Amino acid sequence: MPRSSWLFGPALSLCLIPFAAIAQTPPDCAKPVGRADRTICASVDLKVAAEELATLLRDTLGNTPADDRDTIARAQKAFLTERDGTCADKSAITACRALYETRTADLAAQNSTAQKKLAAVVAGIPKDAKAAAMALQRYNGAPAKAWLVYLYQSGAVAVPDKDATVRRLVDEIVNQGLPKDPYLLEEMANLGDIPSAPLGTSLLFLRHVLSTTEMDAPCFLFTKHGQPAFEAFGAFWGNARDETPGLCNPPSSLFDLPEWKAVSTHMDPAIEPALVERGSIRHGYERQFEVDDLQASLVPSTLLEAPMSAEAKKMAEQRGRAVAAFRSWGDFDAWPEKEYRAAVHTLPAAITATSKLYREKFKLNPQTADQAAKAAADRFIAGRLGLIMPDE
């Protein structure tokens, strides 16, 4: 496929400027054309800068509606003209690098703004999914296409020949719209055929795509789909990759209740050093803290649902072992006995306050509210205790 087609996609023909003009970055260092290309290809830093700029340009154009891309194209053409002059002399590598840094910063700001506008389109899905789908069709980037996959696959928007349409979108996302990250692409391949997969797989596909962006997972995914959404957006990699995508903020957090703050006071001194000791694995634990908080604060009834995925079932088993360990804790080197006893003493008040909240705010019946409150407590305790329990 020609580079211009791979980098920008057919929808960009709507722009007034020929895209051959902006497809000159990065240069083909196997066959550099012109003095500027030779300067760039002679510097490792400049080659990386040119490749990063090309990726950022692709993403910015993809996250911008078709009829708004012309401004970006004109700015890129102006940059290339200036680059060809500044970078023509190999003695001007510093000035050439500065030019790339400036252009990259400008594009990064535009891309961030574009993603916020795209997120606003997505936020309209609960109100009018069809209108959101029509707006998303004006985009050519992976995030918009992933949201279309979600809308079609979830049945929120009907589309002729759904399976073929979804497969085409998935293929375009994987082969044209994502970073060439072998780990990410492997996880995408492991998902199998999206149209024939359960909704949870489609949500995990969406999660993977959003993890390459600045966009957050909106709350309506969790209120609408419950357990499959919480599983899809939970800890997945067990490293810093789990920091993305960001999660929506619930209207209020259950664990901000003073009763839960009291429990935290007696657990945090043992947990915080353990997080540091875990290195990059800590990000997986912290991600699950976030998801547990979101689930307990946003859709508490789902805490009582059985896990669906194999990973979630394994996590539930681990949670059960951690709760059992809490009830008979004896490793007072890891968690001092005084703090442990204090946590045990304050926990019932936190569960009672949670049950009250679930009855009053979420209108759960008393029995369900009590069960959900205890399940929330299990999530809170087990997630943290897992950090200081011996590895299996």
Secondary structure, DSSP 4 states (H G I P E B T S, - for coil): --HHHHHH-GGGGGSSS-TTTTTT-S--TTS--HHHHHHHHT-HHHHHHHHHHHHHHHHHHHTS-GGG-HHHHHHHHHHHHHHHHHTTSGGGHHHHHHHHHHHHHHHHHHHHHHHHHHHHHHHTTTT-HHHHHHHHTT--SHHHHHHHHHHHHHTSS--TTHHHHHHHHHHHIIIIIS---HHHHHHHHHT--GGGS-HHHHHHHHHHHHTTSSPPBPHHHHHHH-HHHHHHTS--SSSGGGG-S-BPPPSS-GGGSHHHHHHHHHHHHHHHHHHHHTGGGHHHHHHHHHHHHHHHHH-GGGGGSPP-SHHHHHHHHHHHHHHHHHHT---TTTS-HHHHHHHHHHHHHHHHHHHHHHHHTS---HHHHHHHHHHHHHHHHHHHHHHHSPP-
